[in-house]
Amino acid sequence: MLVKNRMTKNPITVKPDLPIAEALEWMRREKVRHFPVVDKKGKLVGMVARDDLLYASPSPVTTLSVWEVTYLMSQVTVDEVMTKEVITTTEDTPIEEAARLMYDNKIGSLVVMRDGLVVGIITETDLFEAFLDLFGGHSKGVRLTALAPYYKGSLADIASKVSKAGGLILALNVSEGEDPSNWGCTLKVSDISKEALLEAVEPLIVEVLDVRET
């Protein structure tokens, strides 16, 4: 799975001289939390997040009048609060690399670039949706987490047993085990009962960590 499979294409961009009040209203209307900031030539010059705009806005408990607040917010522009050093990615970047970039840099989105132009944006929400898909989170079935023996073909053996028992594997993910002799695996399986799934896989696994119908 690559960034281009999950990103929002042709995202809304704003100009540096846009008042923060207008930027906030635009975010509320479009239900987004990040805007790439581009100059008149379309060159990326910054990124502004909803939190940046709220931080620069007067406090709700301010003693200023409504008119004074409106005036002040009209005087502050996006370029005064935006992040100028923007971390970017490309369409062909693996999605886990995009997630690592966000995690390492403690940011909530990445601007996607092609030939110096903004072509997309990928956010934490996009990664959450990908996570749900990878674990079959949108589908009903039996979810099994177990430790499997660490050898070539062990997952293929488990998948074959599940299939022969009538189960349809909706998702299969692996993780580090408790020691070098095993690895963790999580399956989401439909068309099979919890009891039948356990009966099929227990001879092939080290330990069942969790099993439930979802």
Salt bridges, closest charged atoms under 4 A:
GLU91 OE1 - ARG114 NE 2.77
ASP92 OD1 - LYS4 NZ 3.34
GLU97 OE2 - ARG100 NH2 2.60
ASP104 OD2 - ARG100 NH1 2.51
GLU124 OE1 - ARG33 NH2 3.81
ASP133 OD2 - ARG6 NH2 2.51
ASP133 OD1 - HIS138 NE2 3.69
ASP210 OD2 - ARG143 NH1 3.85
ASP210 OD2 - ARG212 NE 2.90
